Amino acid sequence: MRHGCISISRTLNFPFLGKVIGMASTCLIASNFVLAQTDSTKRLKEVPVTATPAPKVQSLTPAQQLTRKDFARYSAFNIADAVRSFAGVNVKDYGGIGGLKTISVRSLGTNHTAVLFDGVQINDAQTGQIDLSKFNLNNVEEITLYNGQPDNLLQPARAFASASVLSIKTIRPDLTPGKPYQVQVGVKGGSFGLINPYLQWQQHINHNWQLVLNSNYIGANGRYKYKVDGDASDTLAIRRNGNVQSLQTDVALYYSKTDSNKFNIHLNYYNAKRGLPGPVVFYSELPGQHLNNNDLFVQAGYQHIWKNSLKLLLSSKLSQLKTRYLDSPYFNTKGYILENYKQREAYQSAALSYAITNAWEVSYAVDASYTTVDAYIDKYAYPARFTLLNVLASSFKLGKLQLQGNLLHTNIHESVQKGTAFQQKAVLSPTLVATVQPFSSPNFKLRAFYKNAFRAPTLDELYYYAAVKRVIKPEFVYQYDLGTTYSKNLNGFLEYIVLTADAYYNNVHNKILAVPSRNPAVFSFSNLGKVDIKGLDVGFRSQTRLYKGWQASLNINYTYQYAVDVSDPTAATYKQQIPYTPKNTFALNAGVNYHDLGIYFNQVLSAGRYYTGTNQPEYLVPGYALSDASAVYKFISGKTPVTTSLEVSNLFNKNYSIIRSYPMPGRSYRLSFQITI
């Protein structure tokens, strides 16, 4: 990919850093209002509050959230571990610490979930699949999964363009001149030769500027024992070629003169060398592949709010993704396959919102992106894609009823150096959301939404090894959701209860099916025609009142998904469950805290799933029951806060697979130690 968002030209070649500075400077507007107010004061008697209010429930569209304090409860090492217990979520995991991990929400596939990093999408136009194992949790403040879309109108158009949104918000410093810095230093180690040192430095520069530096290294040999059913042996095999070495560094600079005038810029660098274990075929592990990533992105955001309620949000991003793939040995004339890819993207977004009245708000957002991919492989098309998104949205409150709607316009233009370019007419995608409070109490609410989501084929789906024109049609998804929420603070043994339930129906036209082949980084692609997805997500959360230092919590999520191919009544796959989609999943997280000690237990149950569209017993990947446990202890050493933890994954050493022929690890351990200065 070569740069070129402004002129849309593959021939431009000006310095990467110069574009970063230019993009950042356009975001920063030097105007601000400082409001001062002098009030009389009266000192009141302090009253300690020990109760915890019920977690806020997203009422417009379904949302699930984990915050920084929850990660240890869920034995989460990366983003993929954190979200696997969400209702409606299916994480595809190829095993091992360096294995690829992608998310599918409500059976729609990875490409229908937009992953936002501080409000800006992490995009991969080449594969469309975001590997969630690449994102460490040390810099994450909260993770939120929105079905449909977030209810905030002031956001980039890309946030309106996907069937679901996974929002990652990083830690922002809240320091003062009296406490100008905070440093966290920690290390995690454990099974598979894992060593993970990390550092976070927060610095108060002056009244307006603050900085955060995060860096972490992961090293592991990735070897673990596994058992293959049916090999007539009690000997455990050892998974090989799962080694990983990665370094990730993120530097963020924040400017805030007032709450109505904010600017931030991120520089994120990721470098990794990973072995991708091969599939186990006929009880033997095939030679694996090697994947090297060298990724860099710079993003900037600026937000301004005027006194008349007009809001402006500017978002900019430049990214470069370099990938080196090696498959050796391989049965060809060279004895190996070596492929190098370079993907570049320039992205700019501008959004405006305005409150016409206290009950009526409107917004408009426009996004433009230009992406190119260079690949040093035979007969590659060298594609370039320009995408323009426009969205007009409105939110209106009328008593106990709230309505929100938007209309998204998608325009895509592609060019290739070889072959025939994909051409797509402009597409209009409407969304309508409603919530109502049927009774006088605000605890119980009904919600519903309809959303039309459009997905163009990725560049790999269109052009990867396409010696002849590959006919992959774009997907159209029609989403329907009807749900309820109930949230109440209590005065007895329980502090609160939160109940959510959503029934949904997704009708997919021309669903693009990606099935992994011998190489986990390469898939075979096809259109299914029509897919019907009927599902139910149910969630429950509660917590006991603190009593003599004791407190307990319980979170439960259940998902039912009936996702079947309804393309051709005469086909063998008609009304058969689509590949890698379990019908039932259940996730439980329970914890007990005593003063500074917390002990937590996780249970994930998944029904079996078929790896082909023909649901025959021989194509079944068996279901599994996976248990994790963790203990966290916090104390003060001198004046230094210390946090230690012990995590045990696959507590009962179960033998299971999520993807056929890719056995998952047995019991493993992880220790961590962190100090805060």
N, C-alpha and C positions, 0 to 999 in steps of 0.2 A: 504494500500500500504506500503510495506516495502522498505527500501532503497536498492540500488544495481545496479547502472548504470555500474560500472566497471566490476564486476564479473558476473553480471546478476544472482544473487542468492538471494533468498528470506530469506536466513538464516543469512546474514550478519547483524550485529547489533553493529555498532560503532557510536559514538556520532554525532549528527546532526551538532553541531557547529564545530567539527573537520573537517568534510567534507567541510563545508563552507570555512574554512580557507585554507584547502588544495586546493580547487578549485580556490579560489581567487589568491593564491600564484602562481599557474601555469599560470595564465593570465598575471601577471606583469613581464615584461622583462626589466631588468635594462640596457638598452642601449639607447643612444639618441645623436642627433646631434644638436648643437646650432649654428645657423648661425648669424653672425653679419655683418653689412654693414654700412659704413660711407658715407653719401651723403652730398653734399652742399645743403643748403636750401635758399629759398627766400620767404619772407612773401608776400602773396597776399591779396588783399582787399576782405573781406568777403561779400558774396552775399547770402541773405536769400532765401531759397527754400521752397515754400508753396505747390507745386503741389504734388499729390500722383500718383506714376506710377501705371499702370494697374497691377492687380494681376497676378503673374506668372501662366501660364496655362500648365498643364501636357499634353504634346503633344504625347508622345508615347502611353500611355494608359490613359483612362479617370480617372481623380482624382478630388476630391472635398475637400476643406479644410476650417476649422474654427480655428482662433487663439484666444488667451486669451482675446483680446479686443472685440471679437464677442460674447462671452458667454452671457453677459448681454443683448445684442441686441436680442437674441433668447429666453430669459427667461429660460435659461437652468440651471437646478439644478444638473444634473449628465450627464454622457456620453450619455445615451439614449435620453435625452431631446435635446442634442446638435445635434445629427445626424438624428433626425426624419424628418428634412426638406431637407435632401439630395435627389437628384434624384435617383430613382431606389431602394430606401430603404423602407422597411416595418418593423416597430417596433411593435412587439407583446407586449401588455401591459395589465397586469391583474388588473390594477387599484390600487390606493392608493400609498402612499409614499414608502411603503415597498414591493409593488407587483413586481413580476418578470418582467423583461424587456429584450427582446432578439431582435436581428437584423437579417433580411433576406434581401439579396441583389439580385435584379433581379430574384426573385422568386425561388432561389436555396436553401433556408433554412439556418438556423443559422449555421449549421456545415460546410458550405462552405465559411465562412468568418473567416479568421485568425485575432485574436486581438493581436497586438504587443504592448508591454509595453517597451518603449525605445529599440525597436529592437528585443526583445525576446518575444516569443509567450506565452500568458496566455492560458494554456491548461487544458482541462477537458476531460480526456479519458473516464470517466464514462458516462457522459451525452452528451458531446460535445457542450453544450450550455453555453455561457458566459453571466451571468446576468450583464448587463451594469449598472443597478441601483446601483451596489456595488461601482462604481468608482466616487468619488467626483471630482469636477473640480478645487478645490483650488490649486492643485499641477500640473495642466496641462498647458502646453505652447501652444500646437497645436494638432488638431485632423485631420487626413487625411484619406479619403477613396479612395482606389485604386481599380478600376475594372481590373481584370487580375492580375497585380502585379506591384510593384514599378519598376522604370526603373534603379535603382541603382544595379549594378552587385555584389557589395561587401555586401552581406547580408546572413543570415543563410538560409539553404536549405528549412526550413519551410515556408519562405516568398514566395517561388516559388511553394508551394504545394497546395495552396488554390485558389478557383475561384476569391476571392477578399480579400483585406487586409485592416483592420481598424488599423491604426497606431496611437498610443498615445505617444506623447513626453512630458516629464515632464520638469519643470522649472530647468534650470541650472544656478548657480550663476555666476555673472560677476562683482566681487568685486575687490577692490584694497586695498593696505595698508592704503591709505588715507580714505577709506570707508570700514572698515573691516567686517561690518555686516549690515544686513537689517532684520527687524522684521515686519511681517504683522500679526495683530490681528483683528479678525472680528467675527461677530455673525449674523446669519440669524434666523428669526422667522416668524411665520405666522399661516395659517390655519392648521387644523388637530392636533393642539397642538405642532407644529414644533418648536424645538429649536436646533440650529446648530452652536455652537461655534467652531472656528478653529484657528490654529496658524501655521505660517510659519517662520522659522528662517534660514537665510542664513548666513554662517560664512566663512570669508577668514582666513584660518589657516596659510598658508605661500605662497611663490611664486608659489608652485606647487599644493597645496592641498586646496580644498574648500568643504564645507559640507552644506547640506540642510536637515532640519527637518520639516516634515509636519505632523500635527495631527488634526483630526476633530471628533467631536461627533455629532451624530444625534439621537434625541429623539422625538417621536411623538405618539399620541394615534391613529392616522390613521382613525378617524371617520369622515365620510362625508355623507351628505344627497344625496339621489338619487331618481329618479322616474322610476318605471317600467311601460312601456306602456301596456295597456290592463288589469290593475288590477281594473278598474272601481272605482278608488279612487283618490282624489286630495291630499291625505296625502303623504308626503315624508317619505320614509324609511331611516334608518340610517345604513350605512355600518359599520360593527363591525369586531373585530378580525383583524384589520389592524395595530396594534401597532408595533412600531419598536424601538429598541435601538441598536446602532452600534457605534463602535470605530475603526477608521482606522489610522494607524501610518506608515509613510514611512521615512526612513533615507537613504540618499544617500551621498556617499563620492566620490569626483571627483579628479583625478590626471591628470595634463597636464603639461609636461615639455616643449613640443613644440606642434605645430599643428599636427605633425606627430607621436606623442607618447602620447596616452591617455589611461586612465584606469578609470573605475567606478564600484562601487558595491552598490547594493540596498538591504535593508532589509525592507520588507513590511508585516505588520500584520493587519488582519481584523477579528473583532469579532462582531457578530450580533445575536440578538434574534428578530425574526420577526413572526408576525401573518400573515397567508395567508388566506384572506377572502374566504369563500366558495362560490360556484355558487348560483345564485338566481334562484330557480326552483319553478314553480307554485306560483310566487309572494312572496316566502318566502326564506330567506337566510339560506342555510344549514350551519351547524357548520363548521368552518374553521380548518385549520391545523396550526401547529407551526413548524418553521424551524429555527434551530440554526446553524450558521456557525462559524468555528474557523480555519482561513486560515493563513498560513505563507509561504512566499517564500523569497529566497535569490538569487539574480542574479548578475553576474559580467560580464563585458565586457572589452576587451582590443583591441586597434587598433594601428597598427604601419605601417608607410609608409616609404619605403626606397627611396633613391635618384634616383634609376633606375626605379621608378614608381611601384614597387612591393608593394602590400598592403596585410596586414594580419588583420583578424578580428576573435577574439575568444569570444565566448559567453557561459556562464555556468549558470545553474539554478538548485536549489533544492527546491521542494515545498511539502507542506503537507496540505491537505484539509480535515477537519473534518466536517461532517454533521450529525445533529440529527433531525429526522423527527418524529413528533407526530401528529396523527389523533385521536382526542377524543372529544366526544364519537363516537364509531364505532360499528356497529352491528355484532359483533363476540363474541366468548366465553369470551374473555378478556375484551371486551368493549372498546378497543382502539387498535391502531397500533403504535408501536414504533420501529423505525429503526435507526441504527447508521452506518455510513460509514466512512472509513478512506482511503483516496487516497494519494499516495506518488509517486513522479516522480523525477528522476535524468536525467539531460539533458546536453549535451555538443555539441557545434558546432564549426567548424573551416572553415574559408573561405579565399581564396586567389584570388586576381585579379592582372592582369598585362597588361599594355598598350604596345602592340607590336609596334604600331606606334601611331601617334597622332589621327588617325582615327579608330584604331582597338584595342579593349580591349577584353580580355578573363578572365573567372573566373571559379573557382571550389569550391564547398562547400559540406561538409559532416556533417550530424546531426545524433546523436544517443540519444535515450531516452529509459528509462525503467520505466514502470508504473505498480503499483499493487493496487488492491482495496480489502479491507477487509470490510465485511458487516455482521452484526450480525442479519441475517434473515434466515429463514428456507430454506434449500436446495440451498444455494448460492454457486456459482461456484468458488469463490475466484480466479479471473483471474489475469494474469500478461501478459503484452504486451511489447515486444521489437520492436522498430521501427528504421530502418536505412534508411536515405535519402541521396542520392548522386545527385548532379546537376552540369552539365557542361553548361556554358553560354557564349555568345559572343555578342558583339555589334560592328557594323561597320557603318561608315559614308562615303558616296560617294556623294560629292556635296550637293545637296538639299535633298538627300535620306538618311534615317537612318534606319538600320535594326538591330533587336535584336532577338536572339533565345536562347532557352535552352532545355535541355533534362534532365528530372528528373527520377531517379530510386528509386522506393519505395519497401522496403522489410519489411514485418511484420511477426513476430513469436509470437504465443500466447501459454500459458499453463494454465491449470485450475486444481484445486484440485478435483472438482466434475464435472461430465458430459463430454462433448466433446468440445474440443477447436476449435475455428475458425481457418481455414487454408486458406491462400491466397498466390497465386503465385506472384513472383516479377512483378511489373508493370512499364512500361516505359510511361512517359507522356511528349509529346513535346509541345513547345510553339513557336510561330513565331509572331513578332511584327514589324510593318513598319510605318514610317511617311514620308511624302514628302511635300516639299514647292513648289507648282506648279508655283508660280509667283515670280517675283523678290522681292516683299515685303515680309518680314517675318511675317506679321500679320496673314496671312491665311495659314492654314495647313490642310492636310488630314491625317487621321490615320486609321489603321486597325490592328486587331490582331486575331489570332486563338490560343486557349489554350485548352488542354485536362487536366481536373482535375479529380483526383481519390479520393474517400472517402471511407474508410473502416467503417463498422458499429461500433458504440460505444459499450462500454462494457455493458451499460444498454440495448441497443437494442439487444444484443446477449444473455445476461444472466439474466436480471432482471426477477425474478419469472419464469424462464424457466424450469419448471418441466420436460418437454420433450424438445428435441433439437429444437430450434427456427431457422427457415431458413430465414435469412435476408441476401440478397446479397449486395455486395458493389456497390456503385454508380459510374458511369462513366459519366462525363459531357463534352460535346463538345461545346465550346464557340466560337462564331463568332461575331466580332464587326467591324462596319465601321462608322467613324465619322469625324467631321470637328471642327476646332477651329478658332475663329477670335478674336483677341485682339488688341486694338489700343488706344494709348494716344491721347487725343484731346486738342484743344486750346480754345474751346468756353465755353459754359455754362456747358457742361459735361467734367469731367477730363479724363474719359476713358469709354470704353465699352468692355465687354467680352461676347462672344457668344460661346456656345458649343452645339453640337447635335450629338448623337450617336444612330444608329439603331443596334439592336443586335438580335441574334438568339442563344438560348441555347437548345441543344438536350441532354436530360437526359435519360440514361438507368438505369433501376432498381432504380428509385427514391425512397428513403426511406421516407415515410410519417409518421410524428409524429403528432398525434391529441390529444390534452389535454383531459383527462378524468375528473372524479369528483375531483380528486386531481390535482391541477395545476402543481405539481412537478413531476407527473407521467404521461406518455403518452402511448398510444397504437401505435404499430409500424407495418408497412406493406410496401411491395414493390409495386409500381404502374406499373412497367414494363417500359413504355416509356412516357415521357412528353416532349412536344414541348413548348418552351417559346419564344415568339416574342415580342420585346419591343422597346420603343423609350424614350430616356432621352434627355431633352432640358433644357439648363440653360442660364440665362442672369444676368449680373451684371453691375452696373454702379454707378457713384458717381458724384455729382455736384462739381464745383469749389468753394472753400471757398470764401465767399463774406460777408464782414462786420460781421464776426463771425458766419455766417450761412453756413450750409452744409447739404445736403441730400443724402441718399443712397437707392438703390433698388436692391434686389436680388430675382430672380424668378426661380423656378425649376418645371418642369412638367414631369410626367412619365406615359407612357401607357404600360401595360403588359397584353398580351394574353397568359396565361399559361394553357394548356389543357392536359388532359390525352388521349394519343393516343395508349394505350396498346391493347385494344380489341374492334374492331368495333361492336361487338354484345353486349357489356356491356352498362348499363344505364349511366355510367360515361364517355362514349366515347365523345371526343371533348368538354368536360365540364370543366369549370374553376376549377383548383385545390383548395382545401380548403384554406381559409384565404388569398386570393390573390385578391385585388381590381384591376379592370382594369385601372382606372384613379386616379391619385393623383396629387395634385397641392399644392405648398408651396410658400408663399410670405413673404418677410421680408422687411419692409420699415422703414426708420429712419430719424429723423431731429436732427441736433446738433446746439446748439447756445452757443458758448463759451464752458463752462464746463457742460452744461446741454444737455442731450440726451434723446429723446423720441422715442420709437420704437414700431412697430406693427407687429404681426405675424399672418398669416392666413394659415391654413392647411385644404385642402379639400380632402376627400377620398370617392370614390364610395363604394357601398356596396360590401360585400364579403360573400361567402357561407361557412358554417362550415362543409359541407360534399361535397363529389365529385359529388353528384346529385344536379344540380342547379335548384331546385324547390323553389317557393316563400316561402314556409314554412321553408326553411333552410337558408333564407337570414338574414345576420346581416346588418342592414341598414347603409348607408353611413353617413357621418357627416361633419360639417363645424366647425372647432375649431379656436377660436381667442384668442390671448394673447397680452398683452401690458406691457410695462415696461418703467420706467424713471430712469435715472442715473444722479447723480449730484456729481461733484468732486470739492473740495475746499481745501484751506490751512488754518489750524487753528494754528496760531503762526508759527511754522516751520514744522508742522506735516501734511502731505497729508491725506485727509479724503475722502472716497468714500461712498456714500449712494445710495440706490436704492429701488424702489417699483415695484413689479411685480404682475400682475393680470393674472391668468390662467383661461381659459374658460370664457372669458370676458362677453359673453352673456348668460352664465349659461345654455348651451345646454345639453340635456340628450342624451348620446351616449355610445356605447360599441365598443371595438376593438375585444375582444374575447367574444363569445356568453355566456350569463349569468353572465358576470363580468362587472357590470355597472361602468363607470368611474366617477370621482368627478365632481361636478358642479363648480361654480365660487369659486376661492380660491385666497388668498393673501400671499405675502411674502415680508418682509422688511429685509434689510441688512445694516450693518454699519461696516466699516473697516478703520483702521488707519495703516499707514506705518511709522516706526521709522528707 
